[in-house]
Amino acid sequence: MVLFWHKGAVFGAVNGLRMGLSGTRSMAWSKPRNVQVLNMVTRQGATWANTLGSYYMCSALLYSVFGVVIEKARGAEDDLNMIVAGTMTGILSKSPEFLEKKFREEYSMSQFSF
């Protein structure tokens, strides 16, 4: 899980550097410009690190819980448990987007026009 946090921090820092340099292009190289660039690097790095870290931590937790529950229910520890746990984690992580899309299609305001 720490690996995803580090990837998010690196991606955010590079993105913050890009945004900081492009946003302060009109300024001369000075302390205020350096401070603004460093602020963008720090802010973007922390934001992306927390976003990716928490998302993948939640997915890993779901995967582990499903794996343990399936193992206890089946009474066997094999690869099938991990395949089913991975599938269930993927379905559960994508289901809110799917359900929201279907809800919008089914209950659009055009059905309620008079």
Phi and psi restraints in degrees (value plus and minus 20) as a CYANA .aco file:
   2 VAL   PHI     -85.2   -45.2
   2 VAL   PSI     -50.8   -10.8
   3 LEU   PHI     -80.1   -40.1
   3 LEU   PSI     -61.3   -21.3
   4 PHE   PHI     -88.3   -48.3
   4 PHE   PSI     -55.6   -15.6
   5 TRP   PHI     -83.0   -43.0
   5 TRP   PSI     -62.8   -22.8
   6 HIS   PHI     -86.1   -46.1
   6 HIS   PSI     -60.5   -20.5
   7 LYS   PHI     -81.7   -41.7
   7 LYS   PSI     -62.0   -22.0
   8 GLY   PHI     -83.9   -43.9
   8 GLY   PSI     -59.2   -19.2
   9 ALA   PHI     -85.4   -45.4
   9 ALA   PSI     -63.2   -23.2
  10 VAL   PHI     -86.7   -46.7
  10 VAL   PSI     -66.9   -26.9
  11 PHE   PHI     -80.1   -40.1
  11 PHE   PSI     -65.0   -25.0
  12 GLY   PHI     -84.6   -44.6
  12 GLY   PSI     -58.4   -18.4
  13 ALA   PHI     -85.8   -45.8
  13 ALA   PSI     -63.2   -23.2
  14 VAL   PHI     -85.5   -45.5
  14 VAL   PSI     -62.3   -22.3
  15 ASN   PHI     -84.8   -44.8
  15 ASN   PSI     -60.6   -20.6
  16 GLY   PHI     -84.5   -44.5
  16 GLY   PSI     -58.0   -18.0
  17 LEU   PHI     -84.0   -44.0
  17 LEU   PSI     -64.3   -24.3
  18 ARG   PHI     -81.7   -41.7
  18 ARG   PSI     -66.4   -26.4
  19 MET   PHI     -86.1   -46.1
  19 MET   PSI     -60.3   -20.3
  20 GLY   PHI     -85.0   -45.0
  20 GLY   PSI     -63.2   -23.2
  21 LEU   PHI     -88.9   -48.9
  21 LEU   PSI     -59.4   -19.4
  22 SER   PHI     -93.7   -53.7
  22 SER   PSI     -51.4   -11.4
  23 GLY   PHI     -95.8   -55.8
  23 GLY   PSI     -43.4    -3.4
  24 THR   PHI    -131.9   -91.9
  24 THR   PSI       3.2    43.2
  25 ARG   PHI     -78.8   -38.8
  25 ARG   PSI     -55.1   -15.1
  26 SER   PHI     -98.8   -58.8
  26 SER   PSI     -31.9     8.1
  27 MET   PHI    -107.9   -67.9
  27 MET   PSI     130.6   170.6
  28 ALA   PHI     -97.2   -57.2
  28 ALA   PSI     138.4   178.4
  29 TRP   PHI     -86.9   -46.9
  29 TRP   PSI      92.3   132.3
  30 SER   PHI    -175.5  -135.5
  30 SER   PSI     158.5   198.5
  31 LYS   PHI     -80.3   -40.3
  31 LYS   PSI     -64.5   -24.5
  32 PRO   PHI     -79.6   -39.6
  32 PRO   PSI     -59.2   -19.2
  33 ARG   PHI     -87.9   -47.9
  33 ARG   PSI     -63.3   -23.3
  34 ASN   PHI     -80.4   -40.4
  34 ASN   PSI     -61.3   -21.3
  35 VAL   PHI     -84.8   -44.8
  35 VAL   PSI     -62.4   -22.4
  36 GLN   PHI     -84.8   -44.8
  36 GLN   PSI     -61.1   -21.1
  37 VAL   PHI     -84.9   -44.9
  37 VAL   PSI     -65.2   -25.2
  38 LEU   PHI     -84.3   -44.3
  38 LEU   PSI     -56.3   -16.3
  39 ASN   PHI     -82.8   -42.8
  39 ASN   PSI     -61.9   -21.9
  40 MET   PHI     -85.6   -45.6
  40 MET   PSI     -61.6   -21.6
  41 VAL   PHI     -81.2   -41.2
  41 VAL   PSI     -66.7   -26.7
  42 THR   PHI     -86.4   -46.4
  42 THR   PSI     -65.3   -25.3
  43 ARG   PHI     -85.5   -45.5
  43 ARG   PSI     -68.2   -28.2
  44 GLN   PHI     -87.1   -47.1
  44 GLN   PSI     -59.1   -19.1
  45 GLY   PHI     -81.1   -41.1
  45 GLY   PSI     -65.9   -25.9
  46 ALA   PHI     -87.1   -47.1
  46 ALA   PSI     -61.1   -21.1
  47 THR   PHI     -81.8   -41.8
  47 THR   PSI     -70.3   -30.3
  48 TRP   PHI     -88.2   -48.2
  48 TRP   PSI     -55.9   -15.9
  49 ALA   PHI     -82.9   -42.9
  49 ALA   PSI     -65.9   -25.9
  50 ASN   PHI     -88.1   -48.1
  50 ASN   PSI     -58.0   -18.0
  51 THR   PHI     -84.0   -44.0
  51 THR   PSI     -73.7   -33.7
  52 LEU   PHI     -88.4   -48.4
  52 LEU   PSI     -60.1   -20.1
  53 GLY   PHI     -82.9   -42.9
  53 GLY   PSI     -63.8   -23.8
  54 SER   PHI     -92.1   -52.1
  54 SER   PSI     -56.1   -16.1
  55 TYR   PHI     -84.0   -44.0
  55 TYR   PSI     -68.8   -28.8
  56 TYR   PHI     -93.7   -53.7
  56 TYR   PSI     -48.0    -8.0
  57 MET   PHI     -86.2   -46.2
  57 MET   PSI     -61.9   -21.9
  58 CYS   PHI     -85.3   -45.3
  58 CYS   PSI     -62.1   -22.1
  59 SER   PHI     -83.7   -43.7
  59 SER   PSI     -61.8   -21.8
  60 ALA   PHI     -86.2   -46.2
  60 ALA   PSI     -57.0   -17.0
  61 LEU   PHI     -85.4   -45.4
  61 LEU   PSI     -64.7   -24.7
  62 LEU   PHI     -80.6   -40.6
  62 LEU   PSI     -64.3   -24.3
  63 TYR   PHI     -79.2   -39.2
  63 TYR   PSI     -64.7   -24.7
  64 SER   PHI     -85.5   -45.5
  64 SER   PSI     -63.9   -23.9
  65 VAL   PHI     -82.7   -42.7
  65 VAL   PSI     -66.7   -26.7
  66 PHE   PHI     -80.7   -40.7
  66 PHE   PSI     -61.3   -21.3
  67 GLY   PHI     -80.9   -40.9
  67 GLY   PSI     -64.7   -24.7
  68 VAL   PHI     -87.9   -47.9
  68 VAL   PSI     -63.4   -23.4
  69 VAL   PHI     -82.9   -42.9
  69 VAL   PSI     -64.3   -24.3
  70 ILE   PHI     -86.3   -46.3
  70 ILE   PSI     -59.9   -19.9
  71 GLU   PHI     -82.1   -42.1
  71 GLU   PSI     -63.6   -23.6
  72 LYS   PHI     -87.1   -47.1
  72 LYS   PSI     -57.8   -17.8
  73 ALA   PHI     -90.7   -50.7
  73 ALA   PSI     -60.0   -20.0
  74 ARG   PHI    -105.1   -65.1
  74 ARG   PSI     -45.8    -5.8
  75 GLY   PHI      55.5    95.5
  75 GLY   PSI      -2.8    37.2
  76 ALA   PHI    -155.8  -115.8
  76 ALA   PSI     126.9   166.9
  77 GLU   PHI    -134.6   -94.6
  77 GLU   PSI      78.3   118.3
  78 ASP   PHI    -165.4  -125.4
  78 ASP   PSI    -196.2  -156.2
  79 ASP   PHI     -88.0   -48.0
  79 ASP   PSI     -48.0    -8.0
  80 LEU   PHI     -80.4   -40.4
  80 LEU   PSI     -57.1   -17.1
  81 ASN   PHI     -79.3   -39.3
  81 ASN   PSI     -64.4   -24.4
  82 MET   PHI     -89.4   -49.4
  82 MET   PSI     -56.4   -16.4
  83 ILE   PHI     -85.2   -45.2
  83 ILE   PSI     -66.2   -26.2
  84 VAL   PHI     -86.3   -46.3
  84 VAL   PSI     -60.5   -20.5
  85 ALA   PHI     -83.0   -43.0
  85 ALA   PSI     -61.6   -21.6
  86 GLY   PHI     -84.8   -44.8
  86 GLY   PSI     -61.3   -21.3
  87 THR   PHI     -84.6   -44.6
  87 THR   PSI     -64.7   -24.7
  88 MET   PHI     -85.4   -45.4
  88 MET   PSI     -57.6   -17.6
  89 THR   PHI     -83.6   -43.6
  89 THR   PSI     -64.0   -24.0
  90 GLY   PHI     -83.3   -43.3
  90 GLY   PSI     -62.6   -22.6
  91 ILE   PHI     -83.6   -43.6
  91 ILE   PSI     -65.2   -25.2
  92 LEU   PHI     -87.5   -47.5
  92 LEU   PSI     -55.3   -15.3
  93 SER   PHI     -94.7   -54.7
  93 SER   PSI     -45.1    -5.1
  94 LYS   PHI    -115.7   -75.7
  94 LYS   PSI     -35.4     4.6
  95 SER   PHI     -84.0   -44.0
  95 SER   PSI     -56.1   -16.1
  96 PRO   PHI     -81.2   -41.2
  96 PRO   PSI     -59.0   -19.0
  97 GLU   PHI     -86.7   -46.7
  97 GLU   PSI     -62.7   -22.7
  98 PHE   PHI     -84.1   -44.1
  98 PHE   PSI     -67.0   -27.0
  99 LEU   PHI     -85.0   -45.0
  99 LEU   PSI     -58.2   -18.2
 100 GLU   PHI     -84.8   -44.8
 100 GLU   PSI     -61.9   -21.9
 101 LYS   PHI     -83.7   -43.7
 101 LYS   PSI     -65.0   -25.0
 102 LYS   PHI     -85.6   -45.6
 102 LYS   PSI     -57.8   -17.8
 103 PHE   PHI     -82.8   -42.8
 103 PHE   PSI     -62.4   -22.4
 104 ARG   PHI     -84.6   -44.6
 104 ARG   PSI     -59.0   -19.0
 105 GLU   PHI     -87.4   -47.4
 105 GLU   PSI     -63.2   -23.2
 106 GLU   PHI     -92.8   -52.8
 106 GLU   PSI     -58.8   -18.8
 107 TYR   PHI    -136.8   -96.8
 107 TYR   PSI      27.3    67.3
 108 SER   PHI     -92.6   -52.6
 108 SER   PSI     136.4   176.4
 109 MET   PHI     -88.8   -48.8
 109 MET   PSI     -36.3     3.7
 110 SER   PHI     -87.3   -47.3
 110 SER   PSI     -43.3    -3.3
 111 GLN   PHI     -91.6   -51.6
 111 GLN   PSI     -43.9    -3.9
 112 PHE   PHI    -117.9   -77.9
 112 PHE   PSI      -9.8    30.2
 113 SER   PHI     -97.6   -57.6
 113 SER   PSI     130.7   170.7
